[in-house]
Amino acid sequence: MKNKSITSTFFNTNLIVITCNMLLNKTLFKIETSFLASFLFLISSQKFSQIYNLNYLYKFTHTKTLRI
């Protein structure tokens, strides 16, 4: 009887550890995905600002007047 209770306790502990690992992996995957997304956004915005001079674009869009 004692061996059976030890086995069931061990099984329950393993189940809890496996569940915690799955939740942790899911959380880490979300964190890695968000880091990757923010990194790609920063790289793309940096490339955009290198290709198009943002000061020039700002002056062009804000000083252009509409003539009819």
N, CA, C and O atoms as a printed pandas DataFrame, in Angstrom:
     atom_number atom_name residue_name chain_id  residue_number  x_coord  y_coord  z_coord
0              1         N          MET        A               1    0.829   -1.200    0.000
1              2        CA          MET        A               1    0.000    0.000    0.000
2              3         C          MET        A               1    0.873    1.263    0.000
3              4         O          MET        A               1    0.558    2.255   -0.658
4              5         N          LYS        A               2    1.966    1.199    0.749
5              6        CA          LYS        A               2    2.842    2.358    0.819
6              7         C          LYS        A               2    3.480    2.628   -0.549
7              8         O          LYS        A               2    3.589    3.780   -0.967
8              9         N          ASN        A               3    3.898    1.567   -1.240
9             10        CA          ASN        A               3    4.491    1.741   -2.566
10            11         C          ASN        A               3    3.496    2.340   -3.550
11            12         O          ASN        A               3    3.866    3.147   -4.403
12            13         N          LYS        A               4    2.245    1.948   -3.430
13            14        CA          LYS        A               4    1.220    2.478   -4.336
14            15         C          LYS        A               4    1.016    3.973   -4.099
15            16         O          LYS        A               4    0.877    4.735   -5.057
16            17         N          SER        A               5    0.998    4.399   -2.844
17            18        CA          SER        A               5    0.817    5.825   -2.559
18            19         C          SER        A               5    2.032    6.634   -3.019
19            20         O          SER        A               5    1.886    7.759   -3.497
20            21         N          ILE        A               6    3.224    6.062   -2.874
21            22        CA          ILE        A               6    4.432    6.757   -3.343
22            23         C          ILE        A               6    4.392    6.896   -4.864
23            24         O          ILE        A               6    4.744    7.943   -5.408
24            25         N          THR        A               7    3.962    5.837   -5.543
25            26        CA          THR        A               7    3.879    5.872   -6.998
26            27         C          THR        A               7    2.856    6.894   -7.466
27            28         O          THR        A               7    3.108    7.642   -8.410
28            29         N          SER        A               8    1.698    6.929   -6.807
29            30        CA          SER        A               8    0.673    7.897   -7.211
30            31         C          SER        A               8    1.123    9.323   -6.922
31            32         O          SER        A               8    0.841   10.234   -7.700
32            33         N          THR        A               9    1.824    9.520   -5.800
33            34        CA          THR        A               9    2.350   10.859   -5.490
34            35         C          THR        A               9    3.389   11.271   -6.528
35            36         O          THR        A               9    3.402   12.413   -6.988
36            37         N          PHE        A              10    4.257   10.331   -6.890
37            38        CA          PHE        A              10    5.273   10.608   -7.906
38            39         C          PHE        A              10    4.621   10.942   -9.247
39            40         O          PHE        A              10    5.054   11.858   -9.947
40            41         N          PHE        A              11    3.575   10.190   -9.596
41            42        CA          PHE        A              11    2.868   10.434  -10.846
42            43         C          PHE        A              11    2.201   11.811  -10.833
43            44         O          PHE        A              11    2.278   12.556  -11.810
44            45         N          ASN        A              12    1.546   12.140   -9.715
45            46        CA          ASN        A              12    0.895   13.453   -9.602
46            47         C          ASN        A              12    1.922   14.584   -9.678
47            48         O          ASN        A              12    1.676   15.612  -10.310
48            49         N          THR        A              13    3.067   14.392   -9.034
49            50        CA          THR        A              13    4.114   15.411   -9.080
50            51         C          THR        A              13    4.637   15.578  -10.502
51            52         O          THR        A              13    4.853   16.698  -10.965
52            53         N          ASN        A              14    4.840   14.455  -11.191
53            54        CA          ASN        A              14    5.299   14.529  -12.579
54            55         C          ASN        A              14    4.286   15.232  -13.464
55            56         O          ASN        A              14    4.653   16.012  -14.343
56            57         N          LEU        A              15    3.022   14.957  -13.230
57            58        CA          LEU        A              15    1.967   15.600  -14.011
58            59         C          LEU        A              15    1.972   17.107  -13.778
59            60         O          LEU        A              15    1.816   17.890  -14.715
60            61         N          ILE        A              16    2.153   17.504  -12.528
61            62        CA          ILE        A              16    2.210   18.944  -12.209
62            63         C          ILE        A              16    3.429   19.581  -12.879
63            64         O          ILE        A              16    3.333   20.675  -13.434
64            65         N          VAL        A              17    4.571   18.898  -12.825
65            66        CA          VAL        A              17    5.795   19.433  -13.435
66            67         C          VAL        A              17    5.635   19.551  -14.949
67            68         O          VAL        A              17    6.042   20.547  -15.546
68            69         N          ILE        A              18    5.037   18.524  -15.568
69            70        CA          ILE        A              18    4.822   18.562  -17.019
70            71         C          ILE        A              18    3.876   19.699  -17.385
71            72         O          ILE        A              18    4.109   20.417  -18.358
72            73         N          THR        A              19    2.807   19.862  -16.605
73            74        CA          THR        A              19    1.859   20.949  -16.867
74            75         C          THR        A              19    2.534   22.311  -16.713
75            76         O          THR        A              19    2.334   23.203  -17.537
76            77         N          CYS        A              20    3.331   22.468  -15.659
77            78        CA          CYS        A              20    4.039   23.744  -15.448
78            79         C          CYS        A              20    5.017   24.014  -16.585
79            80         O          CYS        A              20    5.141   25.148  -17.048
80            81         N          ASN        A              21    5.715   22.965  -17.035
81            82        CA          ASN        A              21    6.654   23.142  -18.152
82            83         C          ASN        A              21    5.935   23.543  -19.428
83            84         O          ASN        A              21    6.424   24.379  -20.188
84            85         N          MET        A              22    4.767   22.945  -19.664
85            86        CA          MET        A              22    4.003   23.313  -20.860
86            87         C          MET        A              22    3.560   24.767  -20.791
87            88         O          MET        A              22    3.648   25.497  -21.778
88            89         N          LEU        A              23    3.084   25.188  -19.618
89            90        CA          LEU        A              23    2.657   26.584  -19.462
90            91         C          LEU        A              23    3.842   27.529  -19.595
91            92         O          LEU        A              23    3.734   28.588  -20.213
92            93         N          LEU        A              24    4.973   27.142  -19.014
93            94        CA          LEU        A              24    6.170   27.978  -19.096
94            95         C          LEU        A              24    6.659   28.078  -20.537
95            96         O          LEU        A              24    7.030   29.157  -20.998
96            97         N          ASN        A              25    6.659   26.947  -21.250
97            98        CA          ASN        A              25    7.081   26.972  -22.650
98            99         C          ASN        A              25    6.159   27.844  -23.488
99           100         O          ASN        A              25    6.614   28.566  -24.375
100          101         N          LYS        A              26    4.854   27.775  -23.203
101          102        CA          LYS        A              26    3.903   28.609  -23.938
102          103         C          LYS        A              26    4.167   30.087  -23.657
103          104         O          LYS        A              26    4.137   30.915  -24.568
104          105         N          THR        A              27    4.428   30.410  -22.385
105          106        CA          THR        A              27    4.717   31.799  -22.017
106          107         C          THR        A              27    6.021   32.266  -22.656
107          108         O          THR        A              27    6.098   33.376  -23.184
108          109         N          LEU        A              28    7.049   31.412  -22.605
109          110        CA          LEU        A              28    8.328   31.786  -23.216
110          111         C          LEU        A              28    8.191   31.951  -24.720
111          112         O          LEU        A              28    8.823   32.823  -25.318
112          113         N          PHE        A              29    7.360   31.108  -25.330
113          114        CA          PHE        A              29    7.135   31.237  -26.771
114          115         C          PHE        A              29    6.476   32.573  -27.089
115          116         O          PHE        A              29    6.833   33.232  -28.065
116          117         N          LYS        A              30    5.504   32.973  -26.253
117          118        CA          LYS        A              30    4.850   34.274  -26.467
118          119         C          LYS        A              30    5.849   35.413  -26.290
119          120         O          LYS        A              30    5.846   36.372  -27.061
120          121         N          ILE        A              31    6.702   35.304  -25.273
121          122        CA          ILE        A              31    7.695   36.359  -25.028
122          123         C          ILE        A              31    8.681   36.432  -26.194
123          124         O          ILE        A              31    9.007   37.520  -26.669
124          125         N          GLU        A              32    9.160   35.252  -26.658
125          126        CA          GLU        A              32   10.097   35.245  -27.784
126          127         C          GLU        A              32    9.447   35.801  -29.043
127          128         O          GLU        A              32   10.083   36.524  -29.809
128          129         N          THR        A              33    8.185   35.463  -29.254
129          130        CA          THR        A              33    7.478   35.962  -30.431
130          131         C          THR        A              33    7.329   37.477  -30.367
131          132         O          THR        A              33    7.505   38.164  -31.373
132          133         N          SER        A              34    7.002   38.001  -29.177
133          134        CA          SER        A              34    6.849   39.456  -29.065
134          135         C          SER        A              34    8.196   40.161  -29.238
135          136         O          SER        A              34    8.262   41.234  -29.837
136          137         N          PHE        A              35    9.269   39.561  -28.717
137          138        CA          PHE        A              35   10.596   40.141  -28.934
138          139         C          PHE        A              35   10.950   40.140  -30.417
139          140         O          PHE        A              35   11.482   41.119  -30.942
140          141         N          LEU        A              36   10.648   39.033  -31.080
141          142        CA          LEU        A              36   10.945   38.935  -32.507
142          143         C          LEU        A              36   10.146   39.967  -33.296
143          144         O          LEU        A              36   10.676   40.613  -34.199
144          145         N          ALA        A              37    8.868   40.119  -32.950
145          146        CA          ALA        A              37    8.029   41.088  -33.656
146          147         C          ALA        A              37    8.541   42.514  -33.437
147          148         O          ALA        A              37    8.615   43.297  -34.384
148          149         N          SER        A              38    8.893   42.850  -32.200
149          150        CA          SER        A              38    9.388   44.207  -31.939
150          151         C          SER        A              38   10.744   44.436  -32.612
151          152         O          SER        A              38   11.023   45.533  -33.094
152          153         N          PHE        A              39   11.581   43.401  -32.644
153          154        CA          PHE        A              39   12.877   43.522  -33.321
154          155         C          PHE        A              39   12.686   43.764  -34.814
155          156         O          PHE        A              39   13.341   44.629  -35.397
156          157         N          LEU        A              40   11.787   42.998  -35.431
157          158        CA          LEU        A              40   11.534   43.178  -36.861
158          159         C          LEU        A              40   10.927   44.545  -37.147
159          160         O          LEU        A              40   11.246   45.164  -38.162
160          161         N          PHE        A              41   10.052   45.024  -36.259
161          162        CA          PHE        A              41    9.461   46.350  -36.441
162          163         C          PHE        A              41   10.535   47.429  -36.356
163          164         O          PHE        A              41   10.555   48.360  -37.161
164          165         N          LEU        A              42   11.433   47.299  -35.370
165          166        CA          LEU        A              42   12.491   48.301  -35.225
166          167         C          LEU        A              42   13.435   48.296  -36.422
167          168         O          LEU        A              42   13.854   49.353  -36.894
168          169         N          ILE        A              43   13.767   47.107  -36.910
169          170        CA          ILE        A              43   14.652   47.017  -38.076
170          171         C          ILE        A              43   13.980   47.644  -39.298
171          172         O          ILE        A              43   14.611   48.390  -40.047
172          173         N          SER        A              44   12.691   47.333  -39.495
173          174        CA          SER        A              44   12.008   47.881  -40.671
174          175         C          SER        A              44   11.856   49.396  -40.564
175          176         O          SER        A              44   12.005   50.102  -41.561
176          177         N          SER        A              45   11.562   49.905  -39.364
177          178        CA          SER        A              45   11.441   51.360  -39.221
178          179         C          SER        A              45   12.796   52.042  -39.388
179          180         O          SER        A              45   12.878   53.152  -39.914
180          181         N          GLN        A              46   13.854   51.375  -38.940
181          182        CA          GLN        A              46   15.194   51.943  -39.127
182          183         C          GLN        A              46   15.561   51.978  -40.609
183          184         O          GLN        A              46   16.121   52.964  -41.089
184          185         N          LYS        A              47   15.249   50.912  -41.326
185          186        CA          LYS        A              47   15.525   50.885  -42.769
186          187         C          LYS        A              47   14.700   51.946  -43.494
187          188         O          LYS        A              47   15.193   52.598  -44.414
188          189         N          PHE        A              48   13.441   52.119  -43.077
189          190        CA          PHE        A              48   12.594   53.139  -43.690
190          191         C          PHE        A              48   13.188   54.524  -43.481
191          192         O          PHE        A              48   13.216   55.338  -44.405
192          193         N          SER        A              49   13.665   54.796  -42.263
193          194        CA          SER        A              49   14.232   56.118  -41.990
194          195         C          SER        A              49   15.566   56.314  -42.701
195          196         O          SER        A              49   15.959   57.448  -42.973
196          197         N          GLN        A              50   16.274   55.213  -43.007
197          198        CA          GLN        A              50   17.510   55.354  -43.781
198          199         C          GLN        A              50   17.203   55.653  -45.245
199          200         O          GLN        A              50   17.894   56.450  -45.879
200          201         N          ILE        A              51   16.173   55.014  -45.772
201          202        CA          ILE        A              51   15.835   55.212  -47.181
202          203         C          ILE        A              51   15.186   56.576  -47.390
203          204         O          ILE        A              51   15.565   57.321  -48.293
204          205         N          TYR        A              52   14.208   56.894  -46.552
205          206        CA          TYR        A              52   13.502   58.172  -46.664
206          207         C          TYR        A              52   13.914   59.050  -45.495
207          208         O          TYR        A              52   13.761   58.665  -44.336
208          209         N          ASN        A              53   14.425   60.206  -45.796
209          210        CA          ASN        A              53   14.800   61.142  -44.745
210          211         C          ASN        A              53   13.523   61.672  -44.098
211          212         O          ASN        A              53   12.723   62.345  -44.748
212          213         N          LEU        A              54   13.337   61.365  -42.810
213          214        CA          LEU        A              54   12.070   61.700  -42.153
214          215         C          LEU        A              54   11.864   63.205  -42.020
215          216         O          LEU        A              54   10.730   63.679  -42.096
216          217         N          ASN        A              55   12.941   63.963  -41.823
217          218        CA          ASN        A              55   12.800   65.422  -41.735
218          219         C          ASN        A              55   12.315   66.000  -43.062
219          220         O          ASN        A              55   11.476   66.900  -43.091
220          221         N          TYR        A              56   12.844   65.479  -44.139
221          222        CA          TYR        A              56   12.414   65.940  -45.462
222          223         C          TYR        A              56   10.948   65.598  -45.702
223          224         O          TYR        A              56   10.189   66.427  -46.204
224          225         N          LEU        A              57   10.551   64.379  -45.346
225          226        CA          LEU        A              57    9.148   63.988  -45.521
226          227         C          LEU        A              57    8.223   64.862  -44.682
227          228         O          LEU        A              57    7.149   65.257  -45.138
228          229         N          TYR        A              58    8.644   65.162  -43.454
229          230        CA          TYR        A              58    7.815   65.990  -42.576
230          231         C          TYR        A              58    7.660   67.394  -43.163
231          232         O          TYR        A              58    6.554   67.933  -43.206
232          233         N          LYS        A              59    8.759   67.979  -43.609
233          234        CA          LYS        A              59    8.684   69.329  -44.187
234          235         C          LYS        A              59    7.839   69.335  -45.457
235          236         O          LYS        A              59    7.055   70.255  -45.686
236          237         N          PHE        A              60    8.005   68.311  -46.268
237          238        CA          PHE        A              60    7.266   68.240  -47.527
238          239         C          PHE        A              60    5.763   68.116  -47.279
239          240         O          PHE        A              60    4.969   68.780  -47.946
240          241         N          THR        A              61    5.374   67.280  -46.335
241          242        CA          THR        A              61    3.938   67.063  -46.102
242          243         C          THR        A              61    3.305   68.223  -45.351
243          244         O          THR        A              61    2.105   68.460  -45.490
244          245         N          HIS        A              62    4.095   68.961  -44.549
245          246        CA          HIS        A              62    3.503   70.034  -43.753
246          247         C          HIS        A              62    3.619   71.409  -44.394
247          248         O          HIS        A              62    2.988   72.357  -43.925
248          249         N          THR        A              63    4.405   71.541  -45.450
249          250        CA          THR        A              63    4.509   72.853  -46.097
250          251         C          THR        A              63    3.814   72.885  -47.445
251          252         O          THR        A              63    3.688   73.944  -48.060
252          253         N          LYS        A              64    3.370   71.745  -47.896
253          254        CA          LYS        A              64    2.691   71.696  -49.185
254          255         C          LYS        A              64    1.291   72.293  -49.038
255          256         O          LYS        A              64    0.537   71.912  -48.142
256          257         N          THR        A              65    0.954   73.219  -49.911
257          258        CA          THR        A              65   -0.372   73.838  -49.850
258          259         C          THR        A              65   -1.231   73.322  -50.990
259          260         O          THR        A              65   -0.740   72.979  -52.065
260          261         N          LEU        A              66   -2.493   73.280  -50.730
261          262        CA          LEU        A              66   -3.433   72.799  -51.739
262          263         C          LEU        A              66   -3.910   73.987  -52.564
263          264         O          LEU        A              66   -4.493   74.929  -52.026
264          265         N          ARG        A              67   -3.662   73.942  -53.875
265          266        CA          ARG        A              67   -4.101   75.030  -54.758
266          267         C          ARG        A              67   -5.169   74.504  -55.690
267          268         O          ARG        A              67   -5.019   73.449  -56.305
268          269         N          ILE        A              68   -6.240   75.249  -55.783
269          270        CA          ILE        A              68   -7.360   74.834  -56.656
270          271         C          ILE        A              68   -7.402   75.748  -57.865
271          272         O          ILE        A              68   -8.260   75.586  -58.732
